[in-house]
């Protein structure tokens, strides 16, 4: 690349960062103006030391130190308390021998202990591994060993699973139902150490004493959903960029000093991104360890919540309480309902907006590419099945099987380009790339107005009777039937057709197999009609709400 090209690239990146900064300032609003100059300097220092994610707590602290940062089943803690507790935990871990770029494992549900460990890891410059709460002991041990976890923070309920892995520096319990600070808990570590800000994170050069060397910013290692195999580690460097908050806030209008209810697992990308952004804006984050629709409605009303962050299956269960229950709560404060983590069916998007107002925002992305597109309420009213358009700083293109671009209305493989993609799997390998853009693994198309639609997974394609079929199209059609609540379609081996289409459905009332087949036949091509339809009580899902098709009964 020539010097002129590099200079043009630097200018374009600077312009983009300026736009991101303006978007963040607009979201922070008047509260940002009231931050004293010396705290602004300190925040810039924290961004340099810890990266934007690690500095989110510093930003929230600067905006409103005495405001509740987190409300969970044990009560509330302020931003100042969260800062002090995270610092003390970081100092305690360092006293145990934890060094910069060591791996800190977190296996926890949504509560204050998760965030104390997360921000402690940022203060240490750690590689923070967010582990899946569905892991059994052997899988936990395999993943933790592969990622080199040195210290493990976990909820008491996962003690048996965690016993399968011997963390070199030990482990501590982040949540007990009684909330006591007893030996072997994160609370005990915090009580034993200083709440002063730990020194800037550093890791050792080869042969140098501990604490010397250059100062790295921490990394967060997210795990892929594992719906098609063993979860892979997808690290993301916390680079000096405002791309993560800037792109998100350019489409989803979070605002400072309000209340956000989180109904998505914080160890997955969607829950993590939304909750850390909320904390960075000085919002009060209301979390719970398990989802309950009535508790969610109560929290929205009690705290006059501005925002609800959730996943499609939990949104569906929230709406399933029925109109009479919904209308008994004052939900008028709700201004943003952010949904991601799995596909948002068109019917559910429309039903949610009819019940709660035009407040639904649908984010599409993956652990590897971060976010790709975001659909606004206007997009979802105009085209309910869309995942929207790309936000600032993100490029989305479609390519055919020969890596040639496809036009509007044509189906192609979805590729995404931005500055916040992962760095390749920790076990080796990465996603396919074309023209500098990374594959999401999905197939989709653009409509005439530039809105993206996801038609299915590239590797989910089923060849039945010589025809290419994407299960998502059939699933969406089944979900349009008023009696179908959940649907999944797979291909099973068939000597005559190669694969036969089998649909699994969860229904809300009596409906027959022939009626559902006729419904699909009346809307789709004949070869897309499932040859079998099986009824289930529940679908096998992971914590993010995605259906795990390999666990469907065969």
Secondary structure, DSSP 8 states (H G I E B T S, - for coil): --HHHHHHHHHHHHHHHHHHHHHHHHHHTHHHHTS-HHHHHHHHHHHHHHHHHHTHHHHHHHH-TTSEEEEETTEEEEHHHHHHHHHHHHHHHHHTT--TT-EEEEE--SSHHHHHHHHHHHHHT-EEEE--TT--HHHHHHHHHHHTEEEEEEEGGGHHHHTTS--TT-EEEEE-TT----TTBHHHHHHTS--S---------TTS-TT-S-----EEEEE---TTSS--EEEEE--S--HHHHHHHHHS---TT-EEEEES-TTSHHHHHHHHHHHHTT-EEE--SS--HHHHHHHHHHTT-SEEEE-HHHHHHHHTT-HHHHHTS--TT--EEEE-SS---HHHHHHHHHHH-S-EEEEEEETTTEEEEEE-HHHHHH-TT--BB--TT-EEEEE-TTS-B--TT--EEEEEE-S-----BTTS----EETTEEEEEEEEEE-TTS-EEEEEEGGG-EEETTEEE-HHHHHHHHHHSTTEEEEEEEEEEETTTEEEEEEEEEESS---HHHHHHHHHTTS-GGGS-SEEEE-SS--B-TTS-B-GGGS--
